[in-house]
Amino acid sequence: MRESRRTGSATPARRRTDDGRAWRRRGGARPRVARRPRVLLAAVTALVLAGGGVLAGCDTSGGSSADGAAGRSAPAPRPGPVWDPAPDSVAAVGDSITRGFDACAVLTDCPEASWATGTDGEVRSLAQRLLGAPGASGRSWNEAETGAKVSDLPAQMTRAARHDPGLVTVMVGSNDACQDSAAQMTPVDAFRASFEASMERLRARAPHAQVYVSSVPDLKRLWSTGRGDPLGRQIWKLGICATMLGDAQDVSAKASARRSMVYDRVVAYNGVLRDVCAEDPLCRYDGGAVFDFRFTVEQLSHWDWFHPSKDGQSRLAAIAYRNVTAARPPV
């Protein structure tokens, strides 16, 4: 039994040792076959490092595995800003309507009767409806100006932004259409540029403020409503919105064409307000609600039969409140 162990076949480990002794005794070189696995491994490693994009970028579907991984691990899109139906403060910009012009006395601003930020309980302004009567006076600001056009809006927006308001209301455009002649009306492109600049001013200083944009009222409907009052027609002769109200009883083809031109310009202004507002996720246009509203004689100032009375201001406040607090913007 012992003899057979010594003369039997060598184990694999023994054979490897004997092979190594054999090439050393013969003084020859190590057999080349012993180096091939290492050379091959080195070559593959170099290929992976130098051209890893080729090996790592392929998959069995013929596409890029990196692309596939990116597609699988792409983060979900972040939700956009959410409209807050209960802002904690209100700033207003715009023209004489927002200043409550002729709502309390002849040819006089009456900001306490403003549809946006007024404190008159008869009007119940948007600010009062949102903040409550006590809070409205301390957390609302009226930066509108009688006679203002859209070109005045950027400066007003800058002042409004200083208050860091939760909501900014905008009503502008009537004075851009109400000129001495149709040729003097603000061009639509210029109207757009000024409104875009206004939004940029606000976003630079108050990026989180919400914006509620009212449509421009239908000036032709105001003419149709007020022209039946003799005193109103006399006041209109003083130069109030001459492009629409001038020669109020003239219904000739020429006068009708002039009024239609003003009407079309107001429609175009409202299109600009809608489109520019739609580009801002925190801006809400009224959907043409004010333009569509049919003011009655009782809702027009009895000092000029053009600006809203306190009743008219209250109707504007109700429209704004409904749209600001709605779950979805008006269509």
Helices and strands as residue ranges (DSSP letters): H 2-7, H 12-26, G 32-34, H 36-50, H 52-56, H 65-73, E 90-94, G 111-113, H 126-131, H 133-136, E 140-142, G 150-152, H 153-161, E 167-171, H 174-177, G 182-184, H 188-205, E 210-213, H 219-226, H 230-236, H 242-245, H 253-278, E 283-285, H 289-292, G 297-299, H 310-325
